[in-house]
Amino acid sequence: MSLTPHLVIFTRLPRLGTGKRRLAADIGPVMALTFQRATLALTIKRLGRDPRWRTWLAVTPRGGGPWPADLPRIIQPAGDLGRRMAHIAKALPPGPVLIVGSDVPDIRPFHIADAFRALGDRDAVLGPAEDGGYWLVGLKRRPRFVDPFDGVRWSTPDALADTLANLARHRTATVDTLADIDDGASLMRHRQRTRSR
């Protein structure tokens, strides 16, 4: 029997003032909310119904939102990003799990397929982000759950290095580097790349 691969899209409720705070500080809360809603909708459209994996939405805070009725939702617990991701990864049914953010406009299904393939003979996979963090983390979860998030300095250029250090005794892989949009500068770089394509 083969185990179901699980893709988890981590997101905040797209409501004014609840998410993308660094981006909102640079471009204003209304434009940040517009970006958040558009990118979340695009991510769900591209990845949410692919038959190669089961997609989940991990949302915070609890409450209604523009969630598709056919995608199961999990409420993120309290705590820092690492605690929330570890909790969700442990709670899912058996099978490899990938967690991605909802602020990665260049994400495509082939990125997810590549990451699941990389987990075939590895314990963990990471998708580096341009800012030193990562846009994807994947865990095989067999024969046991490995928590790579302890002591990670979130929202810093050290997040990827800290996570890889936690995984030093495990087999890891990386996939393509993509941009996650956290602030005005990363949004500007993304728009410049999009215009030059």
Rosetta constraint file for C-alpha pairs under 8 A:
AtomPair CA 3 CA 94 HARMONIC 6.44 0.50
AtomPair CA 3 CA 95 HARMONIC 4.68 0.50
AtomPair CA 3 CA 96 HARMONIC 7.48 0.50
AtomPair CA 4 CA 53 HARMONIC 6.62 0.50
AtomPair CA 4 CA 54 HARMONIC 7.11 0.50
AtomPair CA 4 CA 94 HARMONIC 7.07 0.50
AtomPair CA 4 CA 95 HARMONIC 5.06 0.50
AtomPair CA 4 CA 96 HARMONIC 7.18 0.50
AtomPair CA 5 CA 52 HARMONIC 7.54 0.50
AtomPair CA 5 CA 53 HARMONIC 4.97 0.50
AtomPair CA 5 CA 54 HARMONIC 6.31 0.50
AtomPair CA 5 CA 95 HARMONIC 5.23 0.50
AtomPair CA 5 CA 96 HARMONIC 5.01 0.50
AtomPair CA 5 CA 97 HARMONIC 5.99 0.50
AtomPair CA 5 CA 116 HARMONIC 7.56 0.50
AtomPair CA 6 CA 53 HARMONIC 5.60 0.50
AtomPair CA 6 CA 54 HARMONIC 4.93 0.50
AtomPair CA 6 CA 55 HARMONIC 6.00 0.50
AtomPair CA 6 CA 56 HARMONIC 7.37 0.50
AtomPair CA 6 CA 92 HARMONIC 7.92 0.50
AtomPair CA 6 CA 95 HARMONIC 6.72 0.50
AtomPair CA 6 CA 96 HARMONIC 6.13 0.50
AtomPair CA 6 CA 97 HARMONIC 4.64 0.50
AtomPair CA 6 CA 98 HARMONIC 6.27 0.50
AtomPair CA 7 CA 53 HARMONIC 6.46 0.50
AtomPair CA 7 CA 54 HARMONIC 5.99 0.50
AtomPair CA 7 CA 55 HARMONIC 4.73 0.50
AtomPair CA 7 CA 56 HARMONIC 6.17 0.50
AtomPair CA 7 CA 97 HARMONIC 5.83 0.50
AtomPair CA 7 CA 98 HARMONIC 4.87 0.50
AtomPair CA 7 CA 99 HARMONIC 5.99 0.50
AtomPair CA 7 CA 100 HARMONIC 7.65 0.50
AtomPair CA 8 CA 55 HARMONIC 5.81 0.50
AtomPair CA 8 CA 56 HARMONIC 4.74 0.50
AtomPair CA 8 CA 57 HARMONIC 5.72 0.50
AtomPair CA 8 CA 58 HARMONIC 6.45 0.50
AtomPair CA 8 CA 97 HARMONIC 7.32 0.50
AtomPair CA 8 CA 98 HARMONIC 6.07 0.50
AtomPair CA 8 CA 99 HARMONIC 4.68 0.50
AtomPair CA 8 CA 100 HARMONIC 6.28 0.50
AtomPair CA 9 CA 55 HARMONIC 7.43 0.50
AtomPair CA 9 CA 56 HARMONIC 6.25 0.50
AtomPair CA 9 CA 57 HARMONIC 4.98 0.50
AtomPair CA 9 CA 58 HARMONIC 5.98 0.50
AtomPair CA 9 CA 99 HARMONIC 6.00 0.50
AtomPair CA 9 CA 100 HARMONIC 5.16 0.50
AtomPair CA 9 CA 101 HARMONIC 5.75 0.50
AtomPair CA 9 CA 102 HARMONIC 6.21 0.50
AtomPair CA 10 CA 57 HARMONIC 6.21 0.50
AtomPair CA 10 CA 58 HARMONIC 4.83 0.50
AtomPair CA 10 CA 59 HARMONIC 6.24 0.50
AtomPair CA 10 CA 99 HARMONIC 6.85 0.50
AtomPair CA 10 CA 100 HARMONIC 6.08 0.50
AtomPair CA 10 CA 101 HARMONIC 5.02 0.50
AtomPair CA 10 CA 102 HARMONIC 6.11 0.50
AtomPair CA 11 CA 40 HARMONIC 7.74 0.50
AtomPair CA 11 CA 57 HARMONIC 7.27 0.50
AtomPair CA 11 CA 58 HARMONIC 6.21 0.50
AtomPair CA 11 CA 59 HARMONIC 5.15 0.50
AtomPair CA 11 CA 60 HARMONIC 6.71 0.50
AtomPair CA 11 CA 101 HARMONIC 6.55 0.50
AtomPair CA 11 CA 102 HARMONIC 5.66 0.50
AtomPair CA 12 CA 18 HARMONIC 6.89 0.50
AtomPair CA 12 CA 19 HARMONIC 5.87 0.50
AtomPair CA 12 CA 59 HARMONIC 5.49 0.50
AtomPair CA 12 CA 60 HARMONIC 4.85 0.50
AtomPair CA 12 CA 61 HARMONIC 6.61 0.50
AtomPair CA 13 CA 18 HARMONIC 6.73 0.50
AtomPair CA 13 CA 19 HARMONIC 7.28 0.50
AtomPair CA 13 CA 59 HARMONIC 6.52 0.50
AtomPair CA 13 CA 60 HARMONIC 5.90 0.50
AtomPair CA 13 CA 61 HARMONIC 6.31 0.50
AtomPair CA 13 CA 63 HARMONIC 7.92 0.50
AtomPair CA 13 CA 65 HARMONIC 6.30 0.50
AtomPair CA 14 CA 18 HARMONIC 6.91 0.50
AtomPair CA 14 CA 19 HARMONIC 6.85 0.50
AtomPair CA 14 CA 33 HARMONIC 6.44 0.50
AtomPair CA 14 CA 36 HARMONIC 6.43 0.50
AtomPair CA 14 CA 37 HARMONIC 5.93 0.50
AtomPair CA 14 CA 65 HARMONIC 7.35 0.50
AtomPair CA 15 CA 19 HARMONIC 7.35 0.50
AtomPair CA 15 CA 33 HARMONIC 6.74 0.50
AtomPair CA 16 CA 29 HARMONIC 6.55 0.50
AtomPair CA 16 CA 30 HARMONIC 6.95 0.50
AtomPair CA 16 CA 33 HARMONIC 6.09 0.50
AtomPair CA 17 CA 21 HARMONIC 7.16 0.50
AtomPair CA 17 CA 29 HARMONIC 6.75 0.50
AtomPair CA 19 CA 33 HARMONIC 7.81 0.50
AtomPair CA 20 CA 24 HARMONIC 5.99 0.50
AtomPair CA 20 CA 32 HARMONIC 6.42 0.50
AtomPair CA 20 CA 33 HARMONIC 7.51 0.50
AtomPair CA 20 CA 36 HARMONIC 7.26 0.50
AtomPair CA 20 CA 182 HARMONIC 6.71 0.50
AtomPair CA 20 CA 183 HARMONIC 7.93 0.50
AtomPair CA 21 CA 25 HARMONIC 6.10 0.50
AtomPair CA 21 CA 29 HARMONIC 7.76 0.50
AtomPair CA 22 CA 26 HARMONIC 6.66 0.50
AtomPair CA 22 CA 182 HARMONIC 6.22 0.50
AtomPair CA 22 CA 183 HARMONIC 5.27 0.50
AtomPair CA 22 CA 184 HARMONIC 7.90 0.50
AtomPair CA 23 CA 27 HARMONIC 6.16 0.50
AtomPair CA 23 CA 28 HARMONIC 7.47 0.50
AtomPair CA 23 CA 29 HARMONIC 7.95 0.50
AtomPair CA 23 CA 32 HARMONIC 5.96 0.50
AtomPair CA 23 CA 181 HARMONIC 7.74 0.50
AtomPair CA 23 CA 182 HARMONIC 5.57 0.50
AtomPair CA 23 CA 183 HARMONIC 3.91 0.50
AtomPair CA 23 CA 184 HARMONIC 5.44 0.50
AtomPair CA 24 CA 28 HARMONIC 4.48 0.50
AtomPair CA 24 CA 29 HARMONIC 4.46 0.50
AtomPair CA 24 CA 30 HARMONIC 7.62 0.50
AtomPair CA 24 CA 31 HARMONIC 7.24 0.50
AtomPair CA 24 CA 32 HARMONIC 5.02 0.50
AtomPair CA 24 CA 33 HARMONIC 7.82 0.50
AtomPair CA 24 CA 183 HARMONIC 7.58 0.50
AtomPair CA 25 CA 29 HARMONIC 7.18 0.50
AtomPair CA 25 CA 183 HARMONIC 7.91 0.50
AtomPair CA 26 CA 183 HARMONIC 6.47 0.50
AtomPair CA 26 CA 184 HARMONIC 5.15 0.50
AtomPair CA 27 CA 31 HARMONIC 6.27 0.50
AtomPair CA 27 CA 32 HARMONIC 6.54 0.50
AtomPair CA 27 CA 184 HARMONIC 6.16 0.50
AtomPair CA 28 CA 32 HARMONIC 6.17 0.50
AtomPair CA 29 CA 33 HARMONIC 6.04 0.50
AtomPair CA 30 CA 34 HARMONIC 6.20 0.50
AtomPair CA 31 CA 35 HARMONIC 6.19 0.50
AtomPair CA 32 CA 36 HARMONIC 6.09 0.50
AtomPair CA 33 CA 37 HARMONIC 6.10 0.50
AtomPair CA 34 CA 38 HARMONIC 6.16 0.50
AtomPair CA 35 CA 39 HARMONIC 6.00 0.50
AtomPair CA 36 CA 40 HARMONIC 6.00 0.50
AtomPair CA 36 CA 102 HARMONIC 7.73 0.50
AtomPair CA 36 CA 103 HARMONIC 6.83 0.50
AtomPair CA 37 CA 41 HARMONIC 6.09 0.50
AtomPair CA 38 CA 42 HARMONIC 6.14 0.50
AtomPair CA 39 CA 43 HARMONIC 6.04 0.50
AtomPair CA 39 CA 102 HARMONIC 6.49 0.50
AtomPair CA 39 CA 103 HARMONIC 5.99 0.50
AtomPair CA 39 CA 104 HARMONIC 7.20 0.50
AtomPair CA 39 CA 105 HARMONIC 5.88 0.50
AtomPair CA 40 CA 44 HARMONIC 6.19 0.50
AtomPair CA 40 CA 102 HARMONIC 5.15 0.50
AtomPair CA 40 CA 103 HARMONIC 6.87 0.50
AtomPair CA 41 CA 45 HARMONIC 6.08 0.50
AtomPair CA 42 CA 46 HARMONIC 6.07 0.50
AtomPair CA 42 CA 105 HARMONIC 7.53 0.50
AtomPair CA 43 CA 47 HARMONIC 5.95 0.50
AtomPair CA 43 CA 48 HARMONIC 7.33 0.50
AtomPair CA 43 CA 102 HARMONIC 6.40 0.50
AtomPair CA 43 CA 104 HARMONIC 7.80 0.50
AtomPair CA 43 CA 105 HARMONIC 7.29 0.50
AtomPair CA 43 CA 107 HARMONIC 7.23 0.50
AtomPair CA 44 CA 48 HARMONIC 4.58 0.50
AtomPair CA 44 CA 49 HARMONIC 7.80 0.50
AtomPair CA 45 CA 49 HARMONIC 7.41 0.50
AtomPair CA 46 CA 50 HARMONIC 7.90 0.50
AtomPair CA 46 CA 108 HARMONIC 6.50 0.50
AtomPair CA 46 CA 109 HARMONIC 6.59 0.50
AtomPair CA 47 CA 55 HARMONIC 7.60 0.50
AtomPair CA 47 CA 108 HARMONIC 7.19 0.50
AtomPair CA 47 CA 109 HARMONIC 5.83 0.50
AtomPair CA 48 CA 54 HARMONIC 7.90 0.50
AtomPair CA 48 CA 55 HARMONIC 5.49 0.50
AtomPair CA 48 CA 56 HARMONIC 7.91 0.50
AtomPair CA 48 CA 71 HARMONIC 7.37 0.50
AtomPair CA 49 CA 54 HARMONIC 7.70 0.50
AtomPair CA 49 CA 55 HARMONIC 7.03 0.50
AtomPair CA 50 CA 54 HARMONIC 7.63 0.50
AtomPair CA 50 CA 109 HARMONIC 7.80 0.50
AtomPair CA 52 CA 113 HARMONIC 7.98 0.50
AtomPair CA 55 CA 71 HARMONIC 6.59 0.50
AtomPair CA 55 CA 72 HARMONIC 7.42 0.50
AtomPair CA 56 CA 71 HARMONIC 5.97 0.50
AtomPair CA 56 CA 72 HARMONIC 5.20 0.50
AtomPair CA 56 CA 73 HARMONIC 5.74 0.50
AtomPair CA 56 CA 74 HARMONIC 7.17 0.50
AtomPair CA 57 CA 71 HARMONIC 6.86 0.50
AtomPair CA 57 CA 72 HARMONIC 6.31 0.50
AtomPair CA 57 CA 73 HARMONIC 4.69 0.50
AtomPair CA 57 CA 74 HARMONIC 6.14 0.50
AtomPair CA 58 CA 73 HARMONIC 5.80 0.50
AtomPair CA 58 CA 74 HARMONIC 4.70 0.50
AtomPair CA 58 CA 75 HARMONIC 5.65 0.50
AtomPair CA 58 CA 76 HARMONIC 5.79 0.50
AtomPair CA 58 CA 88 HARMONIC 7.65 0.50
AtomPair CA 59 CA 73 HARMONIC 6.92 0.50
AtomPair CA 59 CA 74 HARMONIC 6.26 0.50
AtomPair CA 59 CA 75 HARMONIC 5.13 0.50
AtomPair CA 59 CA 76 HARMONIC 5.63 0.50
AtomPair CA 60 CA 75 HARMONIC 6.02 0.50
AtomPair CA 60 CA 76 HARMONIC 5.51 0.50
AtomPair CA 60 CA 77 HARMONIC 7.98 0.50
AtomPair CA 61 CA 75 HARMONIC 7.30 0.50
AtomPair CA 61 CA 76 HARMONIC 7.42 0.50
AtomPair CA 62 CA 75 HARMONIC 6.24 0.50
AtomPair CA 67 CA 71 HARMONIC 7.57 0.50
AtomPair CA 74 CA 88 HARMONIC 7.67 0.50
AtomPair CA 76 CA 84 HARMONIC 5.84 0.50
AtomPair CA 76 CA 88 HARMONIC 7.11 0.50
AtomPair CA 77 CA 83 HARMONIC 8.00 0.50
AtomPair CA 77 CA 84 HARMONIC 5.64 0.50
AtomPair CA 77 CA 87 HARMONIC 7.41 0.50
AtomPair CA 78 CA 83 HARMONIC 7.90 0.50
AtomPair CA 78 CA 84 HARMONIC 6.79 0.50
AtomPair CA 79 CA 83 HARMONIC 5.71 0.50
AtomPair CA 79 CA 84 HARMONIC 6.19 0.50
AtomPair CA 80 CA 84 HARMONIC 6.32 0.50
AtomPair CA 81 CA 85 HARMONIC 6.11 0.50
AtomPair CA 81 CA 154 HARMONIC 7.39 0.50
AtomPair CA 82 CA 86 HARMONIC 6.03 0.50
AtomPair CA 82 CA 149 HARMONIC 4.89 0.50
AtomPair CA 82 CA 150 HARMONIC 6.93 0.50
AtomPair CA 82 CA 152 HARMONIC 7.38 0.50
AtomPair CA 83 CA 87 HARMONIC 6.11 0.50
AtomPair CA 83 CA 149 HARMONIC 7.24 0.50
AtomPair CA 84 CA 88 HARMONIC 6.30 0.50
AtomPair CA 85 CA 89 HARMONIC 6.04 0.50
AtomPair CA 85 CA 99 HARMONIC 7.68 0.50
AtomPair CA 86 CA 90 HARMONIC 6.11 0.50
AtomPair CA 86 CA 147 HARMONIC 6.41 0.50
AtomPair CA 86 CA 149 HARMONIC 7.30 0.50
AtomPair CA 87 CA 91 HARMONIC 6.17 0.50
AtomPair CA 88 CA 92 HARMONIC 6.49 0.50
AtomPair CA 89 CA 97 HARMONIC 6.66 0.50
AtomPair CA 89 CA 139 HARMONIC 7.99 0.50
AtomPair CA 90 CA 145 HARMONIC 7.11 0.50
AtomPair CA 94 CA 141 HARMONIC 7.97 0.50
AtomPair CA 95 CA 140 HARMONIC 7.00 0.50
AtomPair CA 95 CA 141 HARMONIC 7.23 0.50
AtomPair CA 96 CA 116 HARMONIC 7.57 0.50
AtomPair CA 96 CA 119 HARMONIC 7.51 0.50
AtomPair CA 96 CA 138 HARMONIC 7.32 0.50
AtomPair CA 96 CA 139 HARMONIC 5.89 0.50
AtomPair CA 96 CA 140 HARMONIC 4.40 0.50
AtomPair CA 96 CA 141 HARMONIC 6.23 0.50
AtomPair CA 97 CA 138 HARMONIC 5.50 0.50
AtomPair CA 97 CA 139 HARMONIC 5.48 0.50
AtomPair CA 97 CA 140 HARMONIC 6.48 0.50
AtomPair CA 97 CA 141 HARMONIC 7.72 0.50
AtomPair CA 98 CA 112 HARMONIC 7.93 0.50
AtomPair CA 98 CA 115 HARMONIC 7.83 0.50
AtomPair CA 98 CA 116 HARMONIC 7.59 0.50
AtomPair CA 98 CA 136 HARMONIC 6.80 0.50
AtomPair CA 98 CA 137 HARMONIC 5.71 0.50
AtomPair CA 98 CA 138 HARMONIC 4.07 0.50
AtomPair CA 98 CA 139 HARMONIC 6.54 0.50
AtomPair CA 99 CA 136 HARMONIC 5.62 0.50
AtomPair CA 99 CA 137 HARMONIC 5.38 0.50
AtomPair CA 99 CA 138 HARMONIC 6.16 0.50
AtomPair CA 100 CA 135 HARMONIC 5.73 0.50
AtomPair CA 100 CA 136 HARMONIC 4.60 0.50
AtomPair CA 100 CA 137 HARMONIC 6.79 0.50
AtomPair CA 101 CA 135 HARMONIC 5.95 0.50
AtomPair CA 101 CA 136 HARMONIC 7.06 0.50
AtomPair CA 101 CA 180 HARMONIC 7.76 0.50
AtomPair CA 103 CA 180 HARMONIC 5.43 0.50
AtomPair CA 103 CA 181 HARMONIC 5.55 0.50
AtomPair CA 103 CA 182 HARMONIC 7.62 0.50
AtomPair CA 104 CA 135 HARMONIC 7.05 0.50
AtomPair CA 104 CA 178 HARMONIC 7.28 0.50
AtomPair CA 104 CA 179 HARMONIC 6.12 0.50
AtomPair CA 104 CA 180 HARMONIC 4.59 0.50
AtomPair CA 104 CA 181 HARMONIC 6.41 0.50
AtomPair CA 105 CA 179 HARMONIC 7.80 0.50
AtomPair CA 105 CA 180 HARMONIC 7.45 0.50
AtomPair CA 106 CA 178 HARMONIC 6.97 0.50
AtomPair CA 106 CA 179 HARMONIC 7.47 0.50
AtomPair CA 107 CA 111 HARMONIC 6.63 0.50
AtomPair CA 107 CA 178 HARMONIC 7.61 0.50
AtomPair CA 108 CA 112 HARMONIC 7.08 0.50
AtomPair CA 109 CA 113 HARMONIC 6.28 0.50
AtomPair CA 110 CA 114 HARMONIC 5.98 0.50
AtomPair CA 111 CA 115 HARMONIC 6.27 0.50
AtomPair CA 111 CA 175 HARMONIC 7.59 0.50
AtomPair CA 111 CA 176 HARMONIC 7.38 0.50
AtomPair CA 112 CA 116 HARMONIC 6.29 0.50
AtomPair CA 113 CA 117 HARMONIC 6.20 0.50
AtomPair CA 114 CA 118 HARMONIC 6.20 0.50
AtomPair CA 114 CA 175 HARMONIC 7.23 0.50
AtomPair CA 115 CA 119 HARMONIC 6.40 0.50
AtomPair CA 115 CA 125 HARMONIC 6.54 0.50
AtomPair CA 115 CA 126 HARMONIC 7.96 0.50
AtomPair CA 115 CA 138 HARMONIC 7.34 0.50
AtomPair CA 115 CA 174 HARMONIC 7.94 0.50
AtomPair CA 115 CA 175 HARMONIC 6.41 0.50
AtomPair CA 116 CA 120 HARMONIC 6.75 0.50
AtomPair CA 116 CA 138 HARMONIC 7.77 0.50
AtomPair CA 118 CA 122 HARMONIC 6.45 0.50
AtomPair CA 118 CA 125 HARMONIC 6.73 0.50
AtomPair CA 118 CA 173 HARMONIC 6.44 0.50
AtomPair CA 118 CA 174 HARMONIC 8.00 0.50
AtomPair CA 119 CA 123 HARMONIC 6.27 0.50
AtomPair CA 119 CA 124 HARMONIC 6.21 0.50
AtomPair CA 119 CA 125 HARMONIC 6.32 0.50
AtomPair CA 119 CA 138 HARMONIC 7.35 0.50
AtomPair CA 119 CA 139 HARMONIC 7.20 0.50
AtomPair CA 119 CA 140 HARMONIC 6.16 0.50
AtomPair CA 119 CA 173 HARMONIC 7.73 0.50
AtomPair CA 120 CA 140 HARMONIC 7.98 0.50
AtomPair CA 121 CA 171 HARMONIC 7.96 0.50
AtomPair CA 122 CA 140 HARMONIC 7.27 0.50
AtomPair CA 122 CA 170 HARMONIC 7.83 0.50
AtomPair CA 122 CA 171 HARMONIC 4.94 0.50
AtomPair CA 122 CA 172 HARMONIC 5.45 0.50
AtomPair CA 122 CA 173 HARMONIC 6.80 0.50
AtomPair CA 123 CA 139 HARMONIC 5.90 0.50
AtomPair CA 123 CA 140 HARMONIC 5.17 0.50
AtomPair CA 123 CA 141 HARMONIC 7.28 0.50
AtomPair CA 123 CA 142 HARMONIC 7.74 0.50
AtomPair CA 123 CA 170 HARMONIC 6.18 0.50
AtomPair CA 123 CA 171 HARMONIC 5.26 0.50
AtomPair CA 123 CA 172 HARMONIC 5.89 0.50
AtomPair CA 124 CA 137 HARMONIC 7.28 0.50
AtomPair CA 124 CA 138 HARMONIC 5.33 0.50
AtomPair CA 124 CA 139 HARMONIC 4.51 0.50
AtomPair CA 124 CA 140 HARMONIC 6.18 0.50
AtomPair CA 124 CA 167 HARMONIC 7.92 0.50
AtomPair CA 124 CA 170 HARMONIC 7.62 0.50
AtomPair CA 124 CA 171 HARMONIC 6.64 0.50
AtomPair CA 124 CA 172 HARMONIC 4.83 0.50
AtomPair CA 124 CA 173 HARMONIC 6.54 0.50
AtomPair CA 125 CA 136 HARMONIC 7.84 0.50
AtomPair CA 125 CA 137 HARMONIC 5.74 0.50
AtomPair CA 125 CA 138 HARMONIC 4.86 0.50
AtomPair CA 125 CA 139 HARMONIC 6.61 0.50
AtomPair CA 125 CA 172 HARMONIC 5.46 0.50
AtomPair CA 125 CA 173 HARMONIC 4.70 0.50
AtomPair CA 125 CA 174 HARMONIC 5.40 0.50
AtomPair CA 125 CA 175 HARMONIC 7.32 0.50
AtomPair CA 126 CA 134 HARMONIC 6.71 0.50
AtomPair CA 126 CA 135 HARMONIC 7.74 0.50
AtomPair CA 126 CA 136 HARMONIC 5.48 0.50
AtomPair CA 126 CA 137 HARMONIC 4.58 0.50
AtomPair CA 126 CA 138 HARMONIC 6.31 0.50
AtomPair CA 126 CA 172 HARMONIC 7.76 0.50
AtomPair CA 126 CA 173 HARMONIC 6.45 0.50
AtomPair CA 126 CA 174 HARMONIC 4.78 0.50
AtomPair CA 126 CA 175 HARMONIC 6.37 0.50
AtomPair CA 127 CA 134 HARMONIC 5.38 0.50
AtomPair CA 127 CA 135 HARMONIC 5.49 0.50
AtomPair CA 127 CA 136 HARMONIC 4.63 0.50
AtomPair CA 127 CA 137 HARMONIC 6.39 0.50
AtomPair CA 127 CA 174 HARMONIC 5.59 0.50
AtomPair CA 127 CA 175 HARMONIC 5.01 0.50
AtomPair CA 127 CA 176 HARMONIC 5.92 0.50
AtomPair CA 127 CA 177 HARMONIC 5.88 0.50
AtomPair CA 127 CA 178 HARMONIC 7.35 0.50
AtomPair CA 128 CA 132 HARMONIC 6.91 0.50
AtomPair CA 128 CA 133 HARMONIC 6.11 0.50
AtomPair CA 128 CA 134 HARMONIC 4.20 0.50
AtomPair CA 128 CA 135 HARMONIC 6.16 0.50
AtomPair CA 128 CA 136 HARMONIC 7.26 0.50
AtomPair CA 128 CA 160 HARMONIC 6.91 0.50
AtomPair CA 128 CA 174 HARMONIC 7.12 0.50
AtomPair CA 128 CA 175 HARMONIC 7.25 0.50
AtomPair CA 128 CA 176 HARMONIC 6.89 0.50
AtomPair CA 128 CA 177 HARMONIC 4.76 0.50
AtomPair CA 128 CA 178 HARMONIC 6.65 0.50
AtomPair CA 129 CA 133 HARMONIC 5.16 0.50
AtomPair CA 129 CA 134 HARMONIC 4.36 0.50
AtomPair CA 129 CA 135 HARMONIC 5.58 0.50
AtomPair CA 129 CA 177 HARMONIC 5.34 0.50
AtomPair CA 129 CA 178 HARMONIC 5.11 0.50
AtomPair CA 129 CA 179 HARMONIC 5.26 0.50
AtomPair CA 129 CA 180 HARMONIC 6.29 0.50
AtomPair CA 130 CA 134 HARMONIC 7.89 0.50
AtomPair CA 130 CA 177 HARMONIC 6.50 0.50
AtomPair CA 130 CA 178 HARMONIC 6.24 0.50
AtomPair CA 130 CA 179 HARMONIC 5.36 0.50
AtomPair CA 130 CA 180 HARMONIC 7.53 0.50
AtomPair CA 131 CA 156 HARMONIC 7.87 0.50
AtomPair CA 131 CA 157 HARMONIC 5.83 0.50
AtomPair CA 131 CA 179 HARMONIC 7.60 0.50
AtomPair CA 132 CA 156 HARMONIC 7.00 0.50
AtomPair CA 132 CA 157 HARMONIC 4.07 0.50
AtomPair CA 132 CA 158 HARMONIC 5.97 0.50
AtomPair CA 132 CA 159 HARMONIC 6.34 0.50
AtomPair CA 132 CA 160 HARMONIC 5.88 0.50
AtomPair CA 132 CA 161 HARMONIC 7.78 0.50
AtomPair CA 133 CA 154 HARMONIC 7.80 0.50
AtomPair CA 133 CA 155 HARMONIC 7.16 0.50
AtomPair CA 133 CA 156 HARMONIC 6.95 0.50
AtomPair CA 133 CA 157 HARMONIC 5.95 0.50
AtomPair CA 133 CA 158 HARMONIC 6.76 0.50
AtomPair CA 133 CA 159 HARMONIC 4.82 0.50
AtomPair CA 133 CA 160 HARMONIC 4.78 0.50
AtomPair CA 134 CA 159 HARMONIC 7.42 0.50
AtomPair CA 134 CA 160 HARMONIC 6.02 0.50
AtomPair CA 134 CA 180 HARMONIC 7.89 0.50
AtomPair CA 135 CA 178 HARMONIC 7.00 0.50
AtomPair CA 135 CA 179 HARMONIC 7.47 0.50
AtomPair CA 135 CA 180 HARMONIC 6.19 0.50
AtomPair CA 139 CA 145 HARMONIC 7.86 0.50
AtomPair CA 139 CA 146 HARMONIC 7.58 0.50
AtomPair CA 140 CA 145 HARMONIC 7.77 0.50
AtomPair CA 141 CA 145 HARMONIC 4.37 0.50
AtomPair CA 141 CA 146 HARMONIC 6.58 0.50
AtomPair CA 148 CA 163 HARMONIC 5.52 0.50
AtomPair CA 148 CA 164 HARMONIC 7.58 0.50
AtomPair CA 148 CA 166 HARMONIC 5.17 0.50
AtomPair CA 148 CA 167 HARMONIC 5.96 0.50
AtomPair CA 149 CA 163 HARMONIC 6.00 0.50
AtomPair CA 149 CA 166 HARMONIC 7.25 0.50
AtomPair CA 150 CA 163 HARMONIC 7.96 0.50
AtomPair CA 150 CA 166 HARMONIC 7.40 0.50
AtomPair CA 151 CA 162 HARMONIC 7.44 0.50
AtomPair CA 152 CA 158 HARMONIC 7.76 0.50
AtomPair CA 152 CA 159 HARMONIC 5.67 0.50
AtomPair CA 152 CA 162 HARMONIC 5.30 0.50
AtomPair CA 152 CA 163 HARMONIC 6.22 0.50
AtomPair CA 153 CA 158 HARMONIC 6.23 0.50
AtomPair CA 153 CA 159 HARMONIC 5.28 0.50
AtomPair CA 153 CA 162 HARMONIC 7.06 0.50
AtomPair CA 154 CA 158 HARMONIC 7.68 0.50
AtomPair CA 154 CA 159 HARMONIC 5.48 0.50
AtomPair CA 155 CA 159 HARMONIC 6.92 0.50
AtomPair CA 158 CA 162 HARMONIC 5.95 0.50
AtomPair CA 159 CA 163 HARMONIC 6.22 0.50
AtomPair CA 160 CA 164 HARMONIC 6.15 0.50
AtomPair CA 161 CA 165 HARMONIC 6.08 0.50
AtomPair CA 162 CA 166 HARMONIC 6.38 0.50
AtomPair CA 163 CA 167 HARMONIC 6.46 0.50
AtomPair CA 164 CA 168 HARMONIC 6.13 0.50
AtomPair CA 167 CA 171 HARMONIC 7.62 0.50
AtomPair CA 167 CA 172 HARMONIC 7.33 0.50
AtomPair CA 179 CA 186 HARMONIC 7.33 0.50
AtomPair CA 179 CA 190 HARMONIC 7.43 0.50
AtomPair CA 180 CA 186 HARMONIC 7.48 0.50
AtomPair CA 181 CA 186 HARMONIC 5.37 0.50
AtomPair CA 181 CA 187 HARMONIC 5.63 0.50
AtomPair CA 181 CA 190 HARMONIC 7.99 0.50
AtomPair CA 182 CA 186 HARMONIC 6.50 0.50
AtomPair CA 182 CA 187 HARMONIC 7.57 0.50
AtomPair CA 183 CA 187 HARMONIC 6.38 0.50
AtomPair CA 184 CA 188 HARMONIC 6.13 0.50
AtomPair CA 185 CA 189 HARMONIC 6.29 0.50
AtomPair CA 186 CA 190 HARMONIC 6.16 0.50
AtomPair CA 187 CA 191 HARMONIC 6.19 0.50
AtomPair CA 188 CA 192 HARMONIC 6.18 0.50
AtomPair CA 189 CA 193 HARMONIC 6.24 0.50
AtomPair CA 190 CA 194 HARMONIC 6.15 0.50
AtomPair CA 191 CA 195 HARMONIC 6.18 0.50
AtomPair CA 192 CA 196 HARMONIC 6.32 0.50
AtomPair CA 193 CA 197 HARMONIC 6.42 0.50
